[in-house]
Amino acid sequence: MTATTVSSTRRDLETKLIEKAWKDPAFKQALISDPKGLIERYTGQKLPEQMRVFVHEEDANTLHFSIPAAPANATQLSDAELEYVAGRTDFVPTALVVAATLLTSMAGVAAGKQNGW
């Protein structure tokens, strides 16, 4: 795997890794089994020795949240500044996608029952 130029922001890196994992099952398996090593190879940058990296795969029945470490001055920041530091979490769009997925799954199950499946 060759080093790829990626943006320096965590959100950009996460987006690129997710998109590649969706398209490439071998990449996805490598990301799940050795996330730190894969990220180092993918970015061409060595991560700090003490850094641990965890990857969890969601499905239609699970939703994972990650609470990042608070900045040292968290008690001195306004709500708007905290939201910016936290990466402007996309909770509402994510929740809507999860809800739509669940509704679609439930509709498929209901249709299957009506058709005798």
C-alpha positions in Angstrom: 0.0 0.0 0.0 1.4 3.4 -0.9 1.3 6.4 1.3 -1.5 8.8 0.4 -1.7 12.5 0.9 -4.4 13.1 3.4 -5.7 16.2 5.0 -4.3 16.9 8.5 -7.7 17.0 10.1 -9.1 14.0 11.9 -12.5 14.3 10.3 -11.0 14.3 6.8 -8.9 11.2 7.7 -11.9 9.4 9.1 -14.0 10.2 6.0 -11.3 8.9 3.7 -10.8 5.7 5.7 -14.6 5.0 5.9 -15.0 5.6 2.1 -12.1 3.3 1.3 -13.4 0.6 3.7 -16.8 0.7 2.1 -15.3 0.1 -1.3 -12.5 -2.3 -0.5 -13.3 -5.3 1.8 -9.5 -6.2 2.2 -8.8 -2.6 3.3 -11.7 -2.7 5.7 -10.5 -6.0 7.3 -7.0 -4.6 7.6 -8.4 -1.4 9.2 -10.3 -3.5 11.8 -7.5 -5.9 12.6 -4.6 -3.5 12.7 -5.9 0.1 12.7 -2.8 1.8 13.9 -0.5 0.0 11.5 -2.9 0.6 8.6 -3.3 4.3 9.4 0.5 4.7 9.6 0.9 3.0 6.2 -2.0 4.9 4.7 -0.8 8.4 5.8 3.0 7.7 5.7 3.3 9.1 9.2 4.3 7.3 12.4 1.8 7.7 15.2 3.1 8.2 18.8 4.1 4.9 20.5 1.7 5.4 23.3 -1.3 6.1 21.0 -4.0 3.4 20.8 -6.4 3.2 17.9 -9.7 1.3 18.0 -12.0 0.7 15.1 -15.6 -0.5 15.6 -17.9 -1.5 12.8 -21.5 -0.4 13.0 -24.5 -2.3 11.5 -28.2 -1.4 11.2 -28.8 -2.4 14.8 -25.9 -0.5 16.5 -24.7 3.1 16.9 -21.3 3.9 18.3 -20.4 7.3 19.8 -16.9 8.5 20.7 -16.3 11.2 23.2 -13.0 12.9 22.4 -10.7 14.0 25.2 -11.7 17.5 26.4 -9.3 20.3 25.6 -7.4 21.6 28.6 -9.4 24.9 28.6 -12.8 23.3 28.1 -14.3 25.1 31.1 -13.3 28.4 29.6 -14.8 27.9 26.2 -18.2 29.0 25.0 -20.7 26.4 23.7 -19.9 27.5 20.1 -16.2 27.2 20.7 -16.6 23.7 22.2 -18.7 22.6 19.2 -15.9 23.8 16.9 -13.2 22.0 18.9 -15.2 18.8 19.0 -15.3 18.7 15.2 -18.8 19.9 14.7 -20.4 16.5 15.4 -22.9 15.5 12.7 -25.3 13.8 15.1 -28.5 14.8 13.5 -27.6 13.7 9.9 -26.1 10.5 11.4 -29.2 9.8 13.5 -31.5 10.4 10.4 -29.5 8.0 8.3 -29.6 5.3 11.1 -33.4 5.9 11.5 -34.0 5.7 7.7 -32.0 2.5 7.6 -33.9 0.9 10.5 -37.3 2.0 8.9 -36.2 0.5 5.5 -35.2 -2.7 7.2 -38.5 -2.9 9.2 -40.5 -2.2 6.0 -38.6 -5.0 4.2 -39.4 -7.4 7.1 -43.1 -6.4 7.1 -43.3 -6.9 3.3 -41.7 -10.3 3.6 -44.2 -11.4 6.2 -47.1 -10.2 3.9 -45.6 -12.2 1.1 -45.3 -15.3 3.3 -41.5 -15.2 3.6 
